[in-house]
Amino acid sequence: MSKVAIVTDSTATIPMDLMEEYPIWEVPQVLIFGEEVLEDRVDIQPTQFYERLETDPLHPTTSQVTPASFEKVFGKLVEDGYDILAVLVSPKLSGTVESAKQVKAMHPDAAIEIFNSESVAMGLGWQALTAARAAKDGATLAECKEVAEKAKPLTGVVFAVDTLEYLHRGGRIGGGAKFLGTALNFKPILEIRDGGVESVERVRTRKKSLARVIRLVEERIAGRTPLHLATLHAKAEEDARWLLDVGCAHLNPDEKIYAEVSPVVGTHGGPGVVGLAYLAGM
């Protein structure tokens, strides 16, 4: 029986200890400061990124995982006898799936499946992690893909932002665009829906927006168990820890993860993004 490797991209922000425990390989997204090209979560970590964002006159841009990065990982895994399930960020947010498909075509005899999570951050991460747990237990490639397909509609991401400037600048705002130009004291709440960033509502004050995120997650999970809950944040550690503590007290998850978004995700969300990603029902 072939071994199965789960490949995901750096937007998933799965904690490193879990990456080491399960058969998960991460390919880096690309962050660009002027002429400098950096690999996400390899050449630059979140703390370094936000320090630089405050001082560098250049605004960073991003690019999807390169075919070369996929080939580096896919080629070695195929050589080592693995079947591959690549669980990747939504195509509405990145061209990563297309890069993976290009490299899959270079290995026509290999067992490689490309899976569109229609999500990001730990919404993507939960799907990849669930498939990896099945792989560790000896599931086949087809069975791992089936697990990811089952998890996909059971995951979600709800988050609050201080400003829509970064999402608008990066072209990722989707339906949230209707919030542009609203009063500064309103805090937009958004979610990942059908693979894109969509608006939910706006709330006055930061504290109320965080409490509302928890209530919205409660509505989305609709009592399904077991529940897996993770934070996502961009330079908002205190708010993220509050959100996870209060969310856990209110929702009683079976598993919790404190995670922050990668520099590439932080480029589009901007400092101050904080939210919850969940998997409920499996």
N, C-alpha and C positions, 0 to 999 in steps of 0.2 A: 504494500500500500504506500502511495506517495505521501510525502510530508506536504503540509499546506502552510504557506507563508502569507501573512496579511500585510500588504503594503498600503500605507496611507501617506498623506502629505502633512506638512508642518502646520497647516491651519487647524488640524485636529487638536493640537496641544495636549496630547495624552501625557500624563506625568511619566518621567523617565523610569521610575521604579516599576511601573506597569509595562513599559516598553521592554524592560529587561526580563520580566516574569513571563511574558507571553510572546509568541512568534510574530512580533510586529516590527516592521521596518518602515522608517520614515524617510520620505524624499523632501528636500527643502524647496519652498517657494523662493522667489527672488526679490530682493529689496535693492533699490537703486537710488543712490545719492549722487546726483550729477554724473560723473564718469565712473564712480565707484560702484561695483556690483557685489552684493553680499548675499550669502545663502542664509535664509531664515532659520533661526535657532541653531545655526552652525557657526557662522562668522559673527553674528550679532544676537545678543540675548535681550529680553524685554527691558531690563534695567538700563543697559547701555543705550538702547534705542531711544527711550524717553528722555534720557539725559541729553542725547544728541539732538533730538527733536526740538528741545528748548533753546539750543544754542546755535545750531547750524542754520545759516540763511537759506540753504537749499531745502525745498520740500521734497520728501522722498516719493518715488513712484514704485510700482510693483510690476512683476511679471510672473507668469505661471511657471511651474516646474519645467525645466528644460528636458527635451528628449535625452540629452546626454546624462542627466541625473537619473532618469528612469532606466536608461540602458545600464548604467553602473550598478544599479540594484537588481533589476530584472536579470541581467546577464549572469551575475554571480549566483543568484538564487536558482536559476535554471541549471547552471553548471553543478550546483550542489544537490540537485535532485528534487527541488521543491516544485510543487504546483503553486500558482500565485493567484490570490484574490486581491485586487487593488480597489480599496474603498476610498473614494476621493471626493473632494469638495465639489459643491454644485457648479455645473457649467454656467449658470447665471451669474456666478461670482468670479469665475476663473476659467481659463482655457486648459486647465490641468488634465481633464479627461481626454482631450484631443491629443495632448502630448503623449499620454499613456497609450492611446490607441496606435499612434505612429510606431512606438517601440514594440508593442505587441505584434504588429505586422512584420517586424524584423525577426520574429521568432515563431514562424508558422507551425513548427512541430511541438512547441511548448504548450502546456496547459495553463493559460493565463486568462483570467476573467477581469473585465473592467466594470466596476460598479459605481454608479452615480448615487451618492448619498442624498442629494438634494438638500444638503445642510452644510454646516461649518462649525468651527470650535468643537466643543464636546458633544454637540448634536451629531456631528460626524464621528467624533471620538467614540461615543457609545456604540455606534454601529460597528466600527472597526474592532473595538475591544470585545464586543459580544461574539463576533466572528472568530476572533483570535482565541477566545476561551474555548470555543467549539473545536478549533484546530488543535489546541493543546490536548484536548480530550480524545483526539484521533479521528475527528470528522473528515470526510472527503471534501474535495474542492466544491462539488455540487452541494453538499450538505452545508458547508460554510456559507456559500452564496445564499442558500435558502434561509439560513439564520439571519443574514444581513437584510434580506428582503422582508423578513418578518419584523425585524427591529425598526426598519425605516419609517413606517407610518406611526410608530409608537414613540418616536423621538421628537423633540422640539426645542427651540431656543427662543427665550423671551428676554429682552434687554432694554435698559434705559440709557439714554445718552444725554450729555450736557449740551451738545450742539449737533446740528445736522450738517455743519460745514464740511466735515471730512467725508461723510458718505456722499454728499452732493458733489464735492470736488472729484471724488473717485468714480462717479457714475454708478454707484451701487445702491442708490436710495430707493428705486422702485416706487411703490405707492406712497412711501413716506414723504415724497416731494410736496404733498399738500400742506405739510407742516412748515415749509419754508416761509419765513417772514412773520411767523407768529411771535408774540411777545416773549421777551427774553426770560421771563420768570416762569414760563411753561416748559416742562421737561417731557420730551417725546418718549413714548414707549413703542418699541417695534418688535417684530418677530420674524423668524425665517419661515416663510410660507411658500410652498410649491417651489422651493429652491431659491427664492429671492428674498430681498429685504422689504417687508411691508409694514405699514403703519398700523398701530392698534388704537392708541388714543394719546391724549396729552394730559399731564397732571401738573398741578401747581406745586412746586417745591421738590427738591431732591428726595427728601425723606419719604414723602408720599409716593413718589414714583417707585422707590424701592419696595415699599409695602405692597404697592399695586402689582409689581412683578410677581410676588409670591402668590397673590390672589389669582392672577391670570394663569400661572402654572397650575394652581389647584384646579381651576376650571378646565384646563387643557387635559390634565391627566384623568379627570372624571372618576376618581376612586380606583383606578387600575393599580394593581400590585403584581409583582414587586416593583418598587420604585428606586431608580438610580438617579442621583442628583449631583450636578456639578456647577461650580461657578464659572463665569468668564469675566475677566476684567482687564482694563487697560489703565495702569497707574491709578487704581482705585482699590488698593488692598483693604483698607479699613471698611469701606462699604461692602466689598465682596465677602469679607469674613462675617460682617453683620448679616448679610443676606443669606449666607449659608447657615449660620447659627439659628436665625429666626425661621428660615425655611425648613430646616430639619426639625425644629421644635413643633412646627405647625403641620408638616407633611409626613414626618416620621419615615424617611427613606431607608431602604435596606442597605444602600451603599451611598457614600458621599465622597466627592473629590473636590479639593480646592485647586483650581487651575486659573491661569491667566492666559490671555490671548497672545499669539505670537506677534512679532514686530510687523509682519505683513498685514495681519488682521488689524492691528493697532493703527496702521497707516490709514486705513479706510474708516475705522470707527472713531478714532481720535481718543486722546486721553479722557478718562472719565466714564468710558463705557463700562457698564456692569450689568450682569444678568445671570440667569440660570438656564442650564441645558439639562434636559431630562430624558430618561428612557423609562416608560411606564407600561407594565403589562407582560414582561418576560424577564 
